[in-house]
Amino acid sequence: MPLIRTNRFGPWKQALLAMGILFASVSSISCNVQSSAADNGGPTDPASAMVTFCDDGVSDCPAATSFSLSTIRDLVIKVDWYNLSAGNHVQRLNILLPEGGVYQMANTAFMVDSGSQAMFSSSNPIRMAGSWAAQRQEIGPWTVQVLLDGAVLSSQTVEMTK
């Protein structure tokens, strides 16, 4: 009796080939969509953030880079966003102590309209007066990480003194 060989992998090869063609088609379409969005007046530069700090206990809350834990009331963290794409976004601030531990996290959800100038500003007060950080004199450089939609875009330090 003759031995009949069947191609056991035939359907698998066909399925893999079909998936490869589908993946290549989807990738090509998404590249075309991204390039046309930039051509239609959308932001072409990547999103960026400018971070400033102030003590809201001081009139007009002037920007500064160093504060005394014995006199500051609230540390205000202001973030100015530029070149944002239209849609919903989430800003997250990770406030880290000098040793690297997390002091506080703050989330702000916002939306950028398609007709806007692709800019957004937020102001986040962090209570310092009477806090355990002030009582324990957590002096030194504090770090504020700024995330947009889960990606770290900026990191800024602020000095806390006695």
ChimeraX commands (.cxc) that place a marker at each C-alpha (Angstrom):
marker #1 position 0.00,0.00,0.00 radius 0.5
marker #1 position 1.48,3.36,-1.00 radius 0.5
marker #1 position 2.14,5.95,1.69 radius 0.5
marker #1 position 0.00,9.05,1.22 radius 0.5
marker #1 position 1.40,12.21,2.76 radius 0.5
marker #1 position -0.87,15.06,3.67 radius 0.5
marker #1 position 0.31,18.61,4.25 radius 0.5
marker #1 position -0.61,19.08,7.92 radius 0.5
marker #1 position 0.55,22.69,7.99 radius 0.5
marker #1 position -1.20,23.91,4.84 radius 0.5
marker #1 position -4.14,25.64,6.57 radius 0.5
marker #1 position -1.82,27.19,9.18 radius 0.5
marker #1 position 0.44,28.66,6.53 radius 0.5
marker #1 position -2.57,30.10,4.73 radius 0.5
marker #1 position -3.93,31.60,7.96 radius 0.5
marker #1 position -0.54,33.15,8.85 radius 0.5
marker #1 position -0.20,34.60,5.36 radius 0.5
marker #1 position -3.71,36.10,5.59 radius 0.5
marker #1 position -2.94,37.61,9.01 radius 0.5
marker #1 position 0.30,39.09,7.68 radius 0.5
marker #1 position -1.51,40.71,4.75 radius 0.5
marker #1 position -4.22,42.06,7.10 radius 0.5
marker #1 position -1.60,43.49,9.49 radius 0.5
marker #1 position 0.29,45.17,6.63 radius 0.5
marker #1 position -2.96,46.70,5.34 radius 0.5
marker #1 position -3.96,48.08,8.77 radius 0.5
marker #1 position -0.46,49.50,9.35 radius 0.5
marker #1 position -0.55,51.23,5.98 radius 0.5
marker #1 position -3.97,52.75,6.69 radius 0.5
marker #1 position -2.93,54.06,10.14 radius 0.5
marker #1 position 0.21,55.65,8.68 radius 0.5
marker #1 position -1.89,57.43,6.08 radius 0.5
marker #1 position -4.34,58.68,8.74 radius 0.5
marker #1 position -1.51,60.05,10.92 radius 0.5
marker #1 position 0.17,61.89,8.07 radius 0.5
marker #1 position -3.09,63.42,6.87 radius 0.5
marker #1 position -3.91,64.68,10.41 radius 0.5
marker #1 position -0.69,66.71,10.43 radius 0.5
marker #1 position -1.48,68.04,6.95 radius 0.5
marker #1 position -4.90,69.26,8.12 radius 0.5
marker #1 position -3.56,71.88,10.50 radius 0.5
marker #1 position -3.17,69.65,13.58 radius 0.5
marker #1 position -0.21,70.15,15.90 radius 0.5
marker #1 position 3.01,69.04,14.22 radius 0.5
marker #1 position 5.31,69.47,17.22 radius 0.5
marker #1 position 5.11,67.02,20.12 radius 0.5
marker #1 position 3.16,68.02,23.21 radius 0.5
marker #1 position 5.23,69.86,25.82 radius 0.5
marker #1 position 4.68,71.21,29.32 radius 0.5
marker #1 position 6.06,74.23,31.17 radius 0.5
marker #1 position 5.91,73.86,34.97 radius 0.5
marker #1 position 6.08,76.73,37.46 radius 0.5
marker #1 position 5.65,76.86,41.25 radius 0.5
marker #1 position 4.34,79.50,43.64 radius 0.5
marker #1 position 3.05,79.96,47.21 radius 0.5
marker #1 position -0.59,81.00,47.13 radius 0.5
marker #1 position -0.12,82.61,50.55 radius 0.5
marker #1 position 1.88,85.37,48.83 radius 0.5
marker #1 position -0.09,88.03,46.95 radius 0.5
marker #1 position -0.14,87.51,43.16 radius 0.5
marker #1 position 1.56,84.08,43.69 radius 0.5
marker #1 position 4.85,84.93,41.92 radius 0.5
marker #1 position 6.76,82.02,40.41 radius 0.5
marker #1 position 9.73,80.75,42.43 radius 0.5
marker #1 position 11.98,77.70,42.64 radius 0.5
marker #1 position 12.56,77.57,46.42 radius 0.5
marker #1 position 10.17,77.75,49.39 radius 0.5
marker #1 position 10.40,77.57,53.19 radius 0.5
marker #1 position 8.38,74.74,54.75 radius 0.5
marker #1 position 7.90,76.87,57.86 radius 0.5
marker #1 position 6.12,79.66,55.95 radius 0.5
marker #1 position 4.51,78.16,52.81 radius 0.5
marker #1 position 0.76,77.62,52.90 radius 0.5
marker #1 position 0.01,75.79,49.63 radius 0.5
marker #1 position 2.49,74.93,46.91 radius 0.5
marker #1 position 0.76,75.73,43.64 radius 0.5
marker #1 position 1.97,73.72,40.65 radius 0.5
marker #1 position 1.00,75.39,37.39 radius 0.5
marker #1 position 1.34,73.45,34.15 radius 0.5
marker #1 position 1.02,75.13,30.76 radius 0.5
marker #1 position 0.58,72.61,27.93 radius 0.5
marker #1 position 1.49,73.35,24.32 radius 0.5
marker #1 position 0.93,71.48,21.02 radius 0.5
marker #1 position -1.79,69.22,22.34 radius 0.5
marker #1 position -3.77,67.07,19.95 radius 0.5
marker #1 position -7.54,67.42,19.95 radius 0.5
marker #1 position -9.41,65.02,22.21 radius 0.5
marker #1 position -9.57,63.89,25.82 radius 0.5
marker #1 position -6.41,63.91,27.92 radius 0.5
marker #1 position -5.35,63.15,31.50 radius 0.5
marker #1 position -2.61,65.11,33.23 radius 0.5
marker #1 position -1.00,63.42,36.20 radius 0.5
marker #1 position 1.38,65.02,38.67 radius 0.5
marker #1 position 3.60,62.79,40.79 radius 0.5
marker #1 position 5.02,64.84,43.67 radius 0.5
marker #1 position 8.09,63.06,45.04 radius 0.5
marker #1 position 9.95,63.69,48.29 radius 0.5
marker #1 position 13.74,64.25,48.26 radius 0.5
marker #1 position 14.26,60.54,49.07 radius 0.5
marker #1 position 12.12,59.57,46.04 radius 0.5
marker #1 position 8.98,58.44,47.88 radius 0.5
marker #1 position 5.58,59.63,46.65 radius 0.5
marker #1 position 4.14,62.54,48.63 radius 0.5
marker #1 position 1.02,63.02,46.52 radius 0.5
marker #1 position -0.45,62.33,43.07 radius 0.5
marker #1 position -2.96,64.58,41.34 radius 0.5
marker #1 position -4.96,63.78,38.18 radius 0.5
marker #1 position -6.70,66.34,35.98 radius 0.5
marker #1 position -8.84,65.26,33.03 radius 0.5
marker #1 position -9.45,67.79,30.26 radius 0.5
marker #1 position -10.49,68.05,26.64 radius 0.5
marker #1 position -8.93,70.00,23.80 radius 0.5
marker #1 position -11.39,71.10,21.09 radius 0.5
marker #1 position -10.37,70.57,17.50 radius 0.5
marker #1 position -10.69,74.32,16.81 radius 0.5
marker #1 position -8.57,75.41,19.78 radius 0.5
marker #1 position -5.00,76.66,19.84 radius 0.5
marker #1 position -3.90,73.27,21.27 radius 0.5
marker #1 position -3.03,74.81,24.67 radius 0.5
marker #1 position -4.25,74.07,28.19 radius 0.5
marker #1 position -3.29,75.39,31.63 radius 0.5
marker #1 position -3.88,73.82,35.02 radius 0.5
marker #1 position -3.23,74.99,38.56 radius 0.5
marker #1 position -2.90,72.40,41.33 radius 0.5
marker #1 position -2.56,73.54,44.97 radius 0.5
marker #1 position -0.80,71.08,47.30 radius 0.5
marker #1 position -1.39,71.72,51.03 radius 0.5
marker #1 position 1.91,72.21,52.87 radius 0.5
marker #1 position 1.04,74.18,56.03 radius 0.5
marker #1 position 0.40,71.75,58.86 radius 0.5
marker #1 position 1.20,68.72,56.71 radius 0.5
marker #1 position 3.40,65.89,57.95 radius 0.5
marker #1 position 6.00,66.92,55.35 radius 0.5
marker #1 position 6.25,70.35,56.97 radius 0.5
marker #1 position 6.22,68.88,60.49 radius 0.5
marker #1 position 9.00,66.43,59.62 radius 0.5
marker #1 position 10.93,69.14,57.76 radius 0.5
marker #1 position 11.20,67.21,54.47 radius 0.5
marker #1 position 13.80,69.64,53.13 radius 0.5
marker #1 position 15.72,69.28,49.90 radius 0.5
marker #1 position 14.83,68.99,46.22 radius 0.5
marker #1 position 11.28,67.74,45.62 radius 0.5
marker #1 position 10.57,66.37,42.14 radius 0.5
marker #1 position 7.37,66.85,40.21 radius 0.5
marker #1 position 6.85,64.45,37.32 radius 0.5
marker #1 position 4.31,65.59,34.73 radius 0.5
marker #1 position 2.57,62.88,32.73 radius 0.5
marker #1 position 0.20,63.26,29.81 radius 0.5
marker #1 position -2.01,60.26,29.06 radius 0.5
marker #1 position 0.34,58.00,31.03 radius 0.5
marker #1 position 3.64,59.14,29.48 radius 0.5
marker #1 position 6.17,61.23,31.44 radius 0.5
marker #1 position 6.73,64.45,29.47 radius 0.5
marker #1 position 8.47,66.63,32.02 radius 0.5
marker #1 position 10.22,66.50,35.36 radius 0.5
marker #1 position 10.89,69.60,37.44 radius 0.5
marker #1 position 12.44,70.13,40.86 radius 0.5
marker #1 position 11.51,72.61,43.55 radius 0.5
marker #1 position 13.67,73.25,46.64 radius 0.5
marker #1 position 12.11,73.06,50.09 radius 0.5
marker #1 position 14.08,74.71,52.90 radius 0.5
marker #1 position 13.53,75.12,56.66 radius 0.5
marker link #1:1,2 radius 0.2
marker link #1:2,3 radius 0.2
marker link #1:3,4 radius 0.2
marker link #1:4,5 radius 0.2
marker link #1:5,6 radius 0.2
marker link #1:6,7 radius 0.2
marker link #1:7,8 radius 0.2
marker link #1:8,9 radius 0.2
marker link #1:9,10 radius 0.2
marker link #1:10,11 radius 0.2
marker link #1:11,12 radius 0.2
marker link #1:12,13 radius 0.2
marker link #1:13,14 radius 0.2
marker link #1:14,15 radius 0.2
marker link #1:15,16 radius 0.2
marker link #1:16,17 radius 0.2
marker link #1:17,18 radius 0.2
marker link #1:18,19 radius 0.2
marker link #1:19,20 radius 0.2
marker link #1:20,21 radius 0.2
marker link #1:21,22 radius 0.2
marker link #1:22,23 radius 0.2
marker link #1:23,24 radius 0.2
marker link #1:24,25 radius 0.2
marker link #1:25,26 radius 0.2
marker link #1:26,27 radius 0.2
marker link #1:27,28 radius 0.2
marker link #1:28,29 radius 0.2
marker link #1:29,30 radius 0.2
marker link #1:30,31 radius 0.2
marker link #1:31,32 radius 0.2
marker link #1:32,33 radius 0.2
marker link #1:33,34 radius 0.2
marker link #1:34,35 radius 0.2
marker link #1:35,36 radius 0.2
marker link #1:36,37 radius 0.2
marker link #1:37,38 radius 0.2
marker link #1:38,39 radius 0.2
marker link #1:39,40 radius 0.2
marker link #1:40,41 radius 0.2
marker link #1:41,42 radius 0.2
marker link #1:42,43 radius 0.2
marker link #1:43,44 radius 0.2
marker link #1:44,45 radius 0.2
marker link #1:45,46 radius 0.2
marker link #1:46,47 radius 0.2
marker link #1:47,48 radius 0.2
marker link #1:48,49 radius 0.2
marker link #1:49,50 radius 0.2
marker link #1:50,51 radius 0.2
marker link #1:51,52 radius 0.2
marker link #1:52,53 radius 0.2
marker link #1:53,54 radius 0.2
marker link #1:54,55 radius 0.2
marker link #1:55,56 radius 0.2
marker link #1:56,57 radius 0.2
marker link #1:57,58 radius 0.2
marker link #1:58,59 radius 0.2
marker link #1:59,60 radius 0.2
marker link #1:60,61 radius 0.2
marker link #1:61,62 radius 0.2
marker link #1:62,63 radius 0.2
marker link #1:63,64 radius 0.2
marker link #1:64,65 radius 0.2
marker link #1:65,66 radius 0.2
marker link #1:66,67 radius 0.2
marker link #1:67,68 radius 0.2
marker link #1:68,69 radius 0.2
marker link #1:69,70 radius 0.2
marker link #1:70,71 radius 0.2
marker link #1:71,72 radius 0.2
marker link #1:72,73 radius 0.2
marker link #1:73,74 radius 0.2
marker link #1:74,75 radius 0.2
marker link #1:75,76 radius 0.2
marker link #1:76,77 radius 0.2
marker link #1:77,78 radius 0.2
marker link #1:78,79 radius 0.2
marker link #1:79,80 radius 0.2
marker link #1:80,81 radius 0.2
marker link #1:81,82 radius 0.2
marker link #1:82,83 radius 0.2
marker link #1:83,84 radius 0.2
marker link #1:84,85 radius 0.2
marker link #1:85,86 radius 0.2
marker link #1:86,87 radius 0.2
marker link #1:87,88 radius 0.2
marker link #1:88,89 radius 0.2
marker link #1:89,90 radius 0.2
marker link #1:90,91 radius 0.2
marker link #1:91,92 radius 0.2
marker link #1:92,93 radius 0.2
marker link #1:93,94 radius 0.2
marker link #1:94,95 radius 0.2
marker link #1:95,96 radius 0.2
marker link #1:96,97 radius 0.2
marker link #1:97,98 radius 0.2
marker link #1:98,99 radius 0.2
marker link #1:99,100 radius 0.2
marker link #1:100,101 radius 0.2
marker link #1:101,102 radius 0.2
marker link #1:102,103 radius 0.2
marker link #1:103,104 radius 0.2
marker link #1:104,105 radius 0.2
marker link #1:105,106 radius 0.2
marker link #1:106,107 radius 0.2
marker link #1:107,108 radius 0.2
marker link #1:108,109 radius 0.2
marker link #1:109,110 radius 0.2
marker link #1:110,111 radius 0.2
marker link #1:111,112 radius 0.2
marker link #1:112,113 radius 0.2
marker link #1:113,114 radius 0.2
marker link #1:114,115 radius 0.2
marker link #1:115,116 radius 0.2
marker link #1:116,117 radius 0.2
marker link #1:117,118 radius 0.2
marker link #1:118,119 radius 0.2
marker link #1:119,120 radius 0.2
marker link #1:120,121 radius 0.2
marker link #1:121,122 radius 0.2
marker link #1:122,123 radius 0.2
marker link #1:123,124 radius 0.2
marker link #1:124,125 radius 0.2
marker link #1:125,126 radius 0.2
marker link #1:126,127 radius 0.2
marker link #1:127,128 radius 0.2
marker link #1:128,129 radius 0.2
marker link #1:129,130 radius 0.2
marker link #1:130,131 radius 0.2
marker link #1:131,132 radius 0.2
marker link #1:132,133 radius 0.2
marker link #1:133,134 radius 0.2
marker link #1:134,135 radius 0.2
marker link #1:135,136 radius 0.2
marker link #1:136,137 radius 0.2
marker link #1:137,138 radius 0.2
marker link #1:138,139 radius 0.2
marker link #1:139,140 radius 0.2
marker link #1:140,141 radius 0.2
marker link #1:141,142 radius 0.2
marker link #1:142,143 radius 0.2
marker link #1:143,144 radius 0.2
marker link #1:144,145 radius 0.2
marker link #1:145,146 radius 0.2
marker link #1:146,147 radius 0.2
marker link #1:147,148 radius 0.2
marker link #1:148,149 radius 0.2
marker link #1:149,150 radius 0.2
marker link #1:150,151 radius 0.2
marker link #1:151,152 radius 0.2
marker link #1:152,153 radius 0.2
marker link #1:153,154 radius 0.2
marker link #1:154,155 radius 0.2
marker link #1:155,156 radius 0.2
marker link #1:156,157 radius 0.2
marker link #1:157,158 radius 0.2
marker link #1:158,159 radius 0.2
marker link #1:159,160 radius 0.2
marker link #1:160,161 radius 0.2
marker link #1:161,162 radius 0.2
view
